[in-house]
Amino acid sequence: MGFRLAVLASGSSGNATLLEADGFGLLIDAGLGPRQLASRLAAVGASWHKVNAVVLTHTHSDHWRDRTFEHLRRLNIPLYCHGEHHAALRAYSSAFAALTKGGLVRAYERDNELWISQRLCCRPFELSHDSTPTFGFRFEGGEGLFGPSWAVGYAADLGCWTPELVELLADADILALEFNHDEHLERTSRRPQMLIERVLGEYGHLSNAQAAEFLTAILASCEAGPPQHVIQLHLSRECNRPALAAAAAREVLSRHAVTLHTAVQGRVGPILSLEGRRRTIRRMPRSRLSALPAACRTLPGMD
């Protein structure tokens, strides 16, 4: 199957995840400088020469670096982003213009399948976050006789969730979700009140409790069994603790044979491969590819 996923960095100081599928290397975000990314890639046995493309979730500065964009241009690596990202990137990145001029900026669209390689399909869906638009992704391996060979759900930087997002992320082999903050630590922090309200709002970030509710709903929606792995992303160093995030998730996962991983900012990990295909992955129907962030307001228990 030739699949591997490695979180290279996750947090407010920089985000990047490497997904390798049948020899094709895709970076999800490039929020570290090129040398630091090279070091993180080397730590997982990869290199820039094994990166074939980058896909951008949104334009907040912890998800891209201008020097890294320039490095992409030198190595002739394409950048996939949404058309509505262009204005912000042109305004804040001198290297983005060079990528565009070199024909290296490629487009993805809301809810439309994008075949990044012959064996790698990306399905972007919009998330509720205050960098508009922000996207999560469902990645699927090339289809065989019984459907996709594997699926990965990836959703970080979101302030709330919807039933549509639950359906988009159900029946993934690996599920990567934001567990950003502990609400008590956030509310009692010394941060400016405006920042606290922003983080807690429906266009901010998921708390441990919100993410646990989200995870519960996803597990209940799975038809082919739970994921093999759950990865906790984007933990706040100031307003969260890995032990608190893990405890919230383990309470949900206690009845499921799922391995939990907590990614952090300062080191690589987790590094995951998948065992041989153990179940049939349902192919996501077109009708489910529609996430409506405004619907977050209707869900109970949301900040």
JOPE-V878083 format. One record per pair of residues at least 24 apart in sequence whose ideal C-beta (glycine too) atoms are under 10 Angstrom apart, sorted by sequence separation. I is the first residue (numbers start at 1). J is the second residue. If there is no record, write none. Layout:
BEGIN
I | J
I | J
END
This chain:
BEGIN
8 | 32
16 | 40
20 | 44
25 | 49
27 | 51
30 | 54
48 | 72
51 | 75
53 | 77
54 | 78
55 | 79
56 | 80
57 | 81
58 | 82
64 | 88
69 | 93
70 | 94
71 | 95
72 | 96
73 | 97
74 | 98
78 | 102
80 | 104
81 | 105
83 | 107
118 | 142
119 | 143
134 | 158
149 | 173
150 | 174
151 | 175
152 | 176
153 | 177
154 | 178
156 | 180
180 | 204
181 | 205
183 | 207
184 | 208
208 | 232
16 | 41
20 | 45
25 | 50
26 | 51
27 | 52
29 | 54
30 | 55
31 | 56
52 | 77
53 | 78
54 | 79
55 | 80
56 | 81
57 | 82
59 | 84
64 | 89
68 | 93
69 | 94
70 | 95
73 | 98
78 | 103
79 | 104
80 | 105
81 | 106
82 | 107
83 | 108
110 | 135
113 | 138
117 | 142
134 | 159
148 | 173
180 | 205
181 | 206
182 | 207
183 | 208
184 | 209
14 | 40
18 | 44
20 | 46
24 | 50
25 | 51
26 | 52
27 | 53
28 | 54
29 | 55
30 | 56
31 | 57
48 | 74
49 | 75
51 | 77
52 | 78
53 | 79
54 | 80
55 | 81
56 | 82
58 | 84
59 | 85
66 | 92
67 | 93
69 | 95
70 | 96
72 | 98
73 | 99
76 | 102
78 | 104
79 | 105
80 | 106
81 | 107
82 | 108
83 | 109
84 | 110
131 | 157
179 | 205
180 | 206
181 | 207
182 | 208
183 | 209
227 | 253
230 | 256
9 | 36
23 | 50
24 | 51
25 | 52
26 | 53
27 | 54
28 | 55
29 | 56
48 | 75
53 | 80
54 | 81
55 | 82
58 | 85
59 | 86
61 | 88
66 | 93
68 | 95
69 | 96
72 | 99
73 | 100
76 | 103
77 | 104
78 | 105
79 | 106
80 | 107
81 | 108
82 | 109
108 | 135
113 | 140
115 | 142
121 | 148
129 | 156
130 | 157
178 | 205
179 | 206
180 | 207
181 | 208
182 | 209
183 | 210
206 | 233
208 | 235
226 | 253
235 | 262
237 | 264
8 | 36
9 | 37
18 | 46
24 | 52
25 | 53
26 | 54
27 | 55
28 | 56
29 | 57
37 | 65
49 | 77
57 | 85
59 | 87
60 | 88
64 | 92
65 | 93
66 | 94
67 | 95
69 | 97
70 | 98
73 | 101
74 | 102
76 | 104
78 | 106
80 | 108
82 | 110
123 | 151
125 | 153
127 | 155
129 | 157
178 | 206
179 | 207
180 | 208
181 | 209
206 | 234
230 | 258
231 | 259
232 | 260
233 | 261
235 | 263
237 | 265
8 | 37
23 | 52
24 | 53
25 | 54
26 | 55
27 | 56
28 | 57
29 | 58
31 | 60
36 | 65
48 | 77
56 | 85
59 | 88
64 | 93
66 | 95
69 | 98
70 | 99
73 | 102
75 | 104
108 | 137
127 | 156
128 | 157
129 | 158
130 | 159
136 | 165
177 | 206
178 | 207
179 | 208
181 | 210
205 | 234
207 | 236
226 | 255
227 | 256
228 | 257
229 | 258
230 | 259
231 | 260
232 | 261
233 | 262
234 | 263
235 | 264
236 | 265
237 | 266
20 | 50
31 | 61
32 | 62
37 | 67
58 | 88
59 | 89
65 | 95
66 | 96
69 | 99
72 | 102
119 | 149
121 | 151
122 | 152
123 | 153
125 | 155
127 | 157
128 | 158
129 | 159
138 | 168
178 | 208
179 | 209
180 | 210
181 | 211
205 | 235
226 | 256
228 | 258
229 | 259
230 | 260
231 | 261
232 | 262
233 | 263
235 | 265
8 | 39
9 | 40
20 | 51
21 | 52
29 | 60
31 | 62
34 | 65
36 | 67
37 | 68
61 | 92
64 | 95
73 | 104
127 | 158
128 | 159
129 | 160
137 | 168
138 | 169
179 | 210
180 | 211
205 | 236
225 | 256
226 | 257
227 | 258
228 | 259
229 | 260
230 | 261
231 | 262
232 | 263
233 | 264
234 | 265
8 | 40
18 | 50
20 | 52
31 | 63
32 | 64
33 | 65
35 | 67
36 | 68
59 | 91
61 | 93
64 | 96
72 | 104
122 | 154
126 | 158
127 | 159
128 | 160
136 | 168
137 | 169
138 | 170
140 | 172
141 | 173
178 | 210
179 | 211
207 | 239
208 | 240
225 | 257
226 | 258
227 | 259
229 | 261
230 | 262
231 | 263
232 | 264
7 | 40
8 | 41
18 | 51
29 | 62
30 | 63
31 | 64
32 | 65
33 | 66
34 | 67
35 | 68
38 | 71
56 | 89
59 | 92
72 | 105
127 | 160
128 | 161
136 | 169
138 | 171
139 | 172
140 | 173
178 | 211
179 | 212
207 | 240
208 | 241
212 | 245
215 | 248
219 | 252
225 | 258
6 | 40
19 | 53
29 | 63
30 | 64
31 | 65
33 | 67
34 | 68
37 | 71
59 | 93
80 | 114
127 | 161
128 | 162
138 | 172
177 | 211
205 | 239
211 | 245
215 | 249
218 | 252
219 | 253
222 | 256
6 | 41
8 | 43
28 | 63
29 | 64
30 | 65
32 | 67
33 | 68
34 | 69
69 | 104
127 | 162
139 | 174
177 | 212
179 | 214
205 | 240
212 | 247
213 | 248
216 | 251
217 | 252
8 | 44
19 | 55
29 | 65
32 | 68
34 | 70
35 | 71
69 | 105
80 | 116
178 | 214
179 | 215
208 | 244
212 | 248
215 | 251
216 | 252
219 | 255
6 | 43
7 | 44
30 | 67
31 | 68
34 | 71
59 | 96
125 | 162
128 | 165
177 | 214
199 | 236
208 | 245
211 | 248
212 | 249
215 | 252
216 | 253
219 | 256
6 | 44
8 | 46
16 | 54
17 | 55
30 | 68
33 | 71
34 | 72
78 | 116
126 | 164
127 | 165
177 | 215
207 | 245
208 | 246
210 | 248
211 | 249
212 | 250
214 | 252
215 | 253
231 | 269
232 | 270
5 | 44
6 | 45
29 | 68
30 | 69
125 | 164
126 | 165
137 | 176
159 | 198
175 | 214
208 | 247
209 | 248
212 | 251
213 | 252
219 | 258
231 | 270
4 | 44
6 | 46
17 | 57
34 | 74
125 | 165
136 | 176
159 | 199
175 | 215
199 | 239
208 | 248
212 | 252
4 | 45
27 | 68
30 | 71
34 | 75
136 | 177
159 | 200
160 | 201
161 | 202
177 | 218
207 | 248
208 | 249
211 | 252
212 | 253
215 | 256
229 | 270
231 | 272
4 | 46
15 | 57
30 | 72
80 | 122
82 | 124
125 | 167
136 | 178
159 | 201
160 | 202
81 | 124
88 | 131
125 | 168
159 | 202
160 | 203
175 | 218
196 | 239
215 | 258
229 | 272
80 | 124
82 | 126
88 | 132
125 | 169
158 | 202
159 | 203
160 | 204
175 | 219
228 | 272
15 | 60
27 | 72
54 | 99
123 | 168
158 | 203
159 | 204
160 | 205
161 | 206
169 | 214
191 | 236
215 | 260
229 | 274
16 | 62
85 | 131
157 | 203
158 | 204
159 | 205
160 | 206
169 | 215
172 | 218
228 | 274
14 | 61
15 | 62
16 | 63
30 | 77
85 | 132
157 | 204
158 | 205
159 | 206
170 | 217
171 | 218
175 | 222
189 | 236
191 | 238
228 | 275
12 | 60
13 | 61
14 | 62
15 | 63
16 | 64
84 | 132
85 | 133
157 | 205
158 | 206
159 | 207
166 | 214
169 | 217
170 | 218
190 | 238
191 | 239
12 | 61
13 | 62
14 | 63
15 | 64
16 | 65
30 | 79
56 | 105
84 | 133
85 | 134
129 | 178
156 | 205
157 | 206
161 | 210
165 | 214
166 | 215
169 | 218
170 | 219
189 | 238
12 | 62
14 | 64
27 | 77
54 | 104
83 | 133
85 | 135
156 | 206
160 | 210
161 | 211
166 | 216
167 | 217
168 | 218
170 | 220
171 | 221
172 | 222
186 | 236
189 | 239
228 | 278
11 | 62
14 | 65
53 | 104
55 | 106
82 | 133
127 | 178
155 | 206
159 | 210
166 | 217
167 | 218
170 | 221
171 | 222
173 | 224
175 | 226
176 | 227
179 | 230
185 | 236
188 | 239
228 | 279
10 | 62
16 | 68
25 | 77
27 | 79
54 | 106
56 | 108
82 | 134
158 | 210
161 | 213
162 | 214
165 | 217
166 | 218
169 | 221
170 | 222
171 | 223
172 | 224
173 | 225
175 | 227
179 | 231
180 | 232
186 | 238
187 | 239
9 | 62
53 | 106
55 | 108
82 | 135
111 | 164
158 | 211
161 | 214
165 | 218
166 | 219
168 | 221
169 | 222
170 | 223
171 | 224
173 | 226
174 | 227
175 | 228
176 | 229
177 | 230
179 | 232
180 | 233
181 | 234
182 | 235
185 | 238
186 | 239
225 | 278
14 | 68
26 | 80
81 | 135
160 | 214
161 | 215
163 | 217
166 | 220
167 | 221
170 | 224
171 | 225
172 | 226
173 | 227
174 | 228
175 | 229
176 | 230
177 | 231
178 | 232
179 | 233
180 | 234
181 | 235
182 | 236
185 | 239
186 | 240
224 | 278
225 | 279
162 | 217
166 | 221
171 | 226
172 | 227
173 | 228
174 | 229
175 | 230
176 | 231
177 | 232
178 | 233
179 | 234
180 | 235
181 | 236
184 | 239
185 | 240
224 | 279
225 | 280
155 | 211
158 | 214
161 | 217
166 | 222
170 | 226
171 | 227
172 | 228
173 | 229
174 | 230
175 | 231
176 | 232
177 | 233
178 | 234
179 | 235
180 | 236
183 | 239
185 | 241
223 | 279
224 | 280
111 | 168
161 | 218
170 | 227
172 | 229
174 | 231
176 | 233
177 | 234
178 | 235
179 | 236
181 | 238
182 | 239
183 | 240
222 | 279
223 | 280
224 | 281
163 | 221
169 | 227
172 | 230
176 | 234
181 | 239
182 | 240
223 | 281
224 | 282
55 | 114
155 | 214
180 | 239
181 | 240
182 | 241
185 | 244
223 | 282
180 | 240
181 | 241
184 | 244
222 | 282
55 | 116
179 | 240
182 | 244
53 | 116
155 | 218
179 | 242
181 | 244
182 | 245
52 | 116
53 | 117
181 | 245
52 | 117
153 | 218
179 | 244
180 | 245
179 | 245
182 | 248
53 | 120
55 | 122
57 | 124
178 | 245
179 | 246
52 | 120
58 | 126
63 | 131
130 | 198
53 | 122
55 | 124
58 | 127
60 | 129
130 | 199
134 | 203
179 | 248
57 | 127
60 | 130
61 | 131
179 | 249
58 | 129
60 | 131
63 | 134
130 | 201
132 | 203
57 | 129
58 | 130
59 | 131
130 | 202
131 | 203
177 | 249
58 | 131
59 | 132
128 | 201
129 | 202
130 | 203
151 | 224
57 | 131
58 | 132
59 | 133
60 | 134
128 | 202
129 | 203
130 | 204
153 | 227
58 | 133
59 | 134
128 | 203
129 | 204
130 | 205
152 | 227
156 | 231
57 | 133
58 | 134
127 | 203
128 | 204
129 | 205
151 | 227
156 | 232
157 | 233
158 | 234
57 | 134
58 | 135
147 | 224
152 | 229
153 | 230
154 | 231
156 | 233
157 | 234
57 | 135
58 | 136
128 | 206
150 | 228
153 | 231
155 | 233
156 | 234
56 | 135
57 | 136
152 | 231
154 | 233
155 | 234
55 | 135
57 | 137
55 | 137
217 | 299
175 | 258
179 | 262
55 | 139
179 | 263
174 | 259
176 | 261
214 | 299
213 | 299
174 | 261
176 | 263
213 | 300
213 | 301
210 | 299
213 | 302
26 | 116
203 | 293
26 | 117
202 | 293
210 | 301
24 | 116
25 | 117
202 | 294
209 | 301
210 | 302
24 | 117
63 | 156
203 | 296
210 | 303
23 | 117
24 | 118
26 | 120
28 | 122
63 | 157
176 | 270
202 | 296
209 | 303
21 | 116
22 | 117
24 | 119
25 | 120
62 | 157
201 | 296
202 | 297
207 | 302
21 | 117
22 | 118
23 | 119
24 | 120
26 | 122
174 | 270
176 | 272
206 | 302
207 | 303
19 | 116
21 | 118
22 | 119
57 | 154
60 | 157
202 | 299
206 | 303
21 | 119
22 | 120
57 | 155
58 | 156
174 | 272
21 | 120
55 | 154
57 | 156
58 | 157
173 | 272
204 | 303
20 | 120
21 | 121
57 | 157
174 | 274
202 | 302
19 | 120
173 | 274
201 | 302
202 | 303
173 | 275
200 | 302
201 | 303
19 | 122
200 | 303
173 | 277
199 | 303
173 | 278
173 | 279
197 | 303
156 | 263
28 | 136
171 | 279
173 | 281
28 | 137
171 | 280
172 | 281
171 | 281
26 | 137
28 | 139
171 | 282
170 | 282
171 | 283
172 | 284
26 | 139
171 | 284
170 | 284
169 | 284
3 | 119
168 | 284
187 | 303
2 | 119
3 | 120
167 | 284
186 | 303
1 | 119
19 | 137
21 | 139
167 | 285
170 | 288
21 | 140
22 | 141
19 | 139
21 | 141
22 | 142
152 | 272
167 | 287
168 | 288
183 | 303
21 | 142
167 | 288
168 | 289
152 | 274
166 | 288
167 | 289
168 | 290
151 | 274
164 | 287
165 | 288
167 | 290
168 | 291
28 | 152
150 | 274
164 | 288
167 | 291
29 | 154
149 | 274
164 | 289
166 | 291
28 | 154
164 | 290
165 | 291
22 | 149
29 | 156
149 | 276
150 | 277
164 | 291
165 | 292
21 | 149
28 | 156
29 | 157
149 | 277
162 | 290
163 | 291
164 | 292
165 | 293
21 | 150
148 | 277
162 | 291
163 | 292
164 | 293
147 | 277
151 | 281
161 | 291
162 | 292
165 | 295
21 | 152
146 | 277
150 | 281
151 | 282
162 | 293
164 | 295
165 | 296
148 | 280
149 | 281
151 | 283
161 | 293
162 | 294
163 | 295
19 | 152
141 | 274
144 | 277
146 | 279
147 | 280
148 | 281
151 | 284
158 | 291
160 | 293
162 | 295
5 | 139
146 | 280
147 | 281
148 | 282
159 | 293
160 | 294
161 | 295
162 | 296
17 | 152
19 | 154
146 | 281
147 | 282
148 | 283
158 | 293
160 | 295
161 | 296
162 | 297
163 | 298
3 | 139
141 | 277
147 | 283
148 | 284
155 | 291
160 | 296
162 | 298
163 | 299
17 | 154
146 | 283
159 | 296
160 | 297
162 | 299
3 | 141
143 | 281
158 | 296
160 | 298
161 | 299
2 | 141
17 | 156
160 | 299
1 | 141
141 | 281
143 | 283
1 | 142
15 | 156
140 | 281
160 | 301
161 | 302
15 | 157
160 | 302
1 | 144
140 | 283
159 | 302
160 | 303
140 | 284
159 | 303
5 | 150
11 | 156
12 | 157
3 | 149
10 | 156
138 | 284
2 | 149
3 | 150
5 | 152
1 | 149
28 | 176
1 | 150
3 | 152
5 | 154
138 | 288
138 | 289
19 | 174
136 | 291
135 | 291
17 | 176
125 | 284
134 | 293
133 | 293
123 | 284
132 | 293
121 | 283
121 | 284
123 | 286
125 | 288
128 | 291
125 | 289
126 | 290
127 | 291
128 | 292
129 | 293
123 | 288
124 | 289
125 | 290
126 | 291
128 | 293
10 | 176
123 | 289
125 | 291
126 | 292
127 | 293
128 | 294
124 | 291
125 | 292
126 | 293
128 | 295
5 | 173
10 | 178
12 | 180
125 | 293
128 | 296
5 | 174
7 | 176
11 | 180
127 | 296
128 | 297
3 | 173
3 | 174
5 | 176
113 | 284
62 | 234
113 | 286
112 | 286
128 | 302
111 | 286
113 | 289
111 | 288
112 | 289
111 | 289
110 | 289
111 | 290
110 | 290
111 | 291
110 | 291
12 | 205
62 | 265
17 | 231
17 | 233
15 | 233
15 | 234
10 | 231
10 | 232
11 | 233
12 | 234
10 | 233
11 | 234
12 | 235
5 | 229
7 | 231
10 | 234
11 | 235
12 | 236
13 | 237
43 | 267
44 | 268
7 | 232
10 | 235
11 | 236
12 | 237
43 | 268
44 | 269
5 | 231
7 | 233
11 | 237
12 | 238
42 | 268
43 | 269
45 | 271
40 | 267
41 | 268
44 | 271
40 | 268
43 | 271
11 | 240
39 | 268
17 | 263
15 | 263
15 | 265
18 | 268
14 | 265
10 | 262
11 | 263
13 | 265
16 | 268
10 | 263
11 | 264
12 | 265
13 | 266
18 | 271
20 | 273
7 | 261
9 | 263
10 | 264
11 | 265
7 | 262
8 | 263
9 | 264
10 | 265
11 | 266
7 | 263
9 | 265
10 | 266
6 | 263
7 | 264
9 | 266
9 | 267
10 | 268
8 | 267
9 | 268
10 | 269
7 | 267
8 | 268
7 | 268
8 | 269
6 | 268
7 | 269
6 | 269
7 | 270
8 | 271
6 | 270
7 | 271
5 | 270
6 | 271
7 | 272
5 | 271
6 | 272
4 | 271
5 | 272
6 | 273
4 | 272
5 | 273
3 | 272
4 | 273
5 | 274
3 | 273
4 | 274
2 | 273
3 | 274
1 | 273
2 | 274
1 | 274
1 | 275
3 | 277
1 | 276
1 | 277
END
